[in-house]
Amino acid sequence: MAEPQINDETLPEQISRVGRDLDRPIPGQSLTEDPDNPSPYAKPPEFTSKEEAIEHFMEIILDEDNFSGIMGALRSGTEVMTIVELVLTQSFRQGEINPDMMLILAEPLAYLLIGLAERQGFEPTIVDDSDDPIVFEEDVMEDGNPFRNNIKKIKEPKADEELDLDSIIEENSPSLLERGA
């Protein structure tokens, strides 16, 4: 199998393809393929041992053609988990590992990349947390619960019997058969 080449030129393209690759198989495609010529991922994987697979990926990452590109990407802010996902996905497509091994290897490879980055003198971005919901300080109570303030804003709670839930649902929920705007 050809080893994936990871360098400064190819890394942005490879990262952009992760999760959006149009060449990936559709569900059930393996059932329609020629059994005499299966796809690499439909054959038994090359690596069935965690230790063998980690050693293989260490060779890929430490290869001089890949190492500078990976460290450059990490230094510029690329998430560690994005690179891990890229390497493992390529390996799966080439038939080197199966999906279970992908899950087993994600954490060790992430730690390997983090350790290598720290040896290079910088702290990598593991996962970008900027997508977390924003909680404003005025919504947080002393115990740290952001929702308790909103609950206190309800002046007169109503019992279920007082609410006409059927009419509320009808008013707020369009029919599934209606055409959207």
SULNORKA-V545644 format. One line per field, one symbol per residue. ss: DSSP state (H for helix, E for strand, L for the rest). psi: psi as a letter, one per 20 degrees, with the letter a starting at -180 (. if undefined). burial: 1 if it has 24 or more other ideal C-beta (glycine too) atoms within 12 Angstrom, else 0. A space follows every 10 residues. Layout:
ss=???
psi=???
burial=???
This chain:
ss=LLLLLLLHHH HHHHHHHLLL LLLLLLLLHH HLLLLLLLLH HHLLLLLLLH HHHHHHHHHH HHLHHHHHHH HHHHHLLLLH HHHHHHHHHH HHHLLLLLHH HHHHHHHHHH HHHHHHHHHL LLLLLLLLHH HLLLLLHHHL LLLLLLLHHH HHLLLLLLLH HHLLHHHHHH HHLLLLLLLL L
psi=qpqppoahhh ghghghhpij piiqqqpihh iirohimqqh iirqqhpipg gggggghggg hiphhhghgg hggghijpqg hgggggghgg hghijhrrhg hghhigghhg hgggghghhi kqorogpoji iqqppqhiip rhjjoiihgh hiiognqqqh hipnhghggh hiorqiiqpr .
burial=0001010000 1001100100 0000000000 0000000000 1000101000 0011011101 1000011011 1111100111 1111111111 1111011100 1100110111 0111011000 0001000000 0000000000 0000000000 0000000000 0000000000 0000000000 0
